[in-house]
């Protein structure tokens, strides 16, 4: 075998491994229609189309079709063109970027905010740059932190300690075992998106005070949706002022694209100045920044939308529970139904799509641990009672058809 | 001093260091006006505004204001809304993403293409994932490769060899010194953006054949602008078929945002399946994908625009040379004028902006090596002869005023 053939074989075998484990990902090709979310058109590989309902999107509040967002984007596009034309430093800082950063700093009641092309890169770039700014920094990281945080923490080989998920006693042990003089940072999430459970924000802030650690929270699955102005769970719980660095996204509840951190002016200035993932990349298109700013501004006051989302999530959970389906309920807006096997999970997802027009992507390893493969529903304010009925009937039907386990009903 | 005060002091001292070295970056806040590129409004920190000409953008062909790009974006925004609503796997693959990937695969005559939120993350994610697919992979990297390639190559601590810039003899030595059976990849750029010089593509492909190595080329400063269909320098030189993985951007000559790789179907499938930076991030907004696809499609035929850019670059270089200014000329579209000191470089840039309405950002370390600080001009088809005159007069004036060195004129 030639070396070139060996390269091809190695790449093929990496793909085959995924097929064998039943976790090869097939992207579902859809087209959402503005004004009709969560409806969308599903285009099969053969080109045929079917109308479906999206039940797994992260546009949690339907802001991706909100008139204020679209108007802001059209307007910026018309006024200033398509891309920004450069990195933030080299001609790519516009008034739209500055306004968005001001909007976000105000949202989180911090001195400053810094936008990135995604929350993934905001986590990666910030967490990998902090050890450069604070030599000897030890990062304490929840074991279920998002891939982008893990990648950022690992990147430069700085000291890290991984604590068991949400286990503040374990975190305390790890903090106590290290040199009290060493700089420390605790990195965690407010809502872990795959189980929908909350991080123990107050207990972690208490530990941070006790051990003189900085706090870093990822609120990507909470911003827009929790707190009286949509600043997240830390705002809801009156803890925002105790967090040193807040990470958020503009691509989920805000419905557009991009990510950010909010922190002190000095911290944002230092990350801005030292993080390669911030410095060496083209800034967001002005129209994207304009749409995101409009969305953030709008959700500072639209409490109805937040209430409606929570109500729909509660209803869906209650109805799936009533049928004995194995759902996880931690009180957040995310509704995971555990299947526990990658092949079954994919089959259920395929049947929901083909037979019921319900689009919910199977969630497999490495996104969740093996054996906890699941369907993860994200009800939103734009899912009507009729759609909810349809989903519940489809799940009931499939669970019977496939003779899947139901939990004992404790009525 | 408390620990919290020490954190603040450490962050402050990192910022102070930049001030002391004269390389603290001040972002210039601008607003380009569609239809009037390269004109823009400069907004000072005090809120006052002045009209300027942008001479340092990477929207090399002015496609950011092209009607076909803007029409495609408005249309997609109207049809499908703002964001994509999810990662590529979880509801974030739309017909717009598929069309863009097909357009790019066709552009580079490859089986497939894979889009990322930026070319930065395309480099980082691909180069850090390849060692997982090809165990024992050694990456040979040009010493002047872009930060995103360096970050990707370093990320997982795989084997790497750095060869002196464009030095194929050095590369040969390094290749020859390693186990012939070890998998190898040579990573380099077609145009190095800070000097504007070309990589020795053919010689590197020859070495790759000789040593059974894969080839990875970053064409971000070339796509759209070189080659009969704008596929880059490798296309221009008839070498595209000899490159295994091509990296490109949609944010420079194509005027929008995003990045990609083009390669074999298997390779794209494997990167798609294994790269965290691809998997765990929201996909590009459909409107961005639509605008980028329209731009790529348009530039497959608009040779006039490419010719005009090259002509303007030649004229600017000839005129600056004629005045004895220390420019670097490697025959590409990029026009760097060496200043050699970060403080002078910043002062010149400030004076050009304040006194002449010429916006060119100073380029300092770490973007370029210390002692080679420069002003880097990017003439485009939308810079008129009058603007060119204005720039040349301004530079002449400043060079005299500041008693800066001129090269000996060899007429």
Interface residues (C-beta under 8 A of the other chain):
Chain A: X2 X3 X4 X6 X7 X8 X10 X11 X12 X14 X15 X18 X24 X25 X27 X28 X29 X30 X31 X32 X33 X34 X37 X43 X54 X56 X57 X58 X59 X63 X64 X65 X66 X69 X70 X73 X74 X77 X78 X79 X80 X81 X82 X83 X84 X85 X86 X87 X88 X89 X90 X91 X93 X94 X95 X96 X98 X117 X118 X119 X120 X121 X124 X132 X133 X134 X135 X146 X147 X148 X151 X155 X157 X181 X183 X212 X214 X249 X251 X252 X254 X255 X256 X257 X264 X266 X267 X269 X270 X272 X273 X274 X276 X277 X279 X280 X281 X282 X284 X285 X286 X287 X288 X291 X295 X359 X361 X363 X367
Chain B: X2 X3 X4 X6 X7 X8 X10 X11 X12 X14 X15 X18 X24 X25 X27 X28 X29 X30 X31 X32 X33 X34 X37 X43 X54 X56 X57 X58 X59 X63 X64 X65 X66 X69 X70 X73 X74 X77 X78 X79 X80 X81 X82 X83 X84 X85 X86 X87 X88 X89 X90 X91 X93 X94 X95 X96 X98 X117 X118 X119 X120 X121 X124 X132 X133 X134 X135 X146 X147 X148 X151 X155 X157 X181 X183 X212 X214 X249 X251 X252 X254 X255 X256 X257 X264 X266 X267 X269 X270 X272 X273 X274 X276 X277 X279 X280 X281 X282 X284 X285 X286 X287 X288 X291 X295 X359 X361 X363 X367
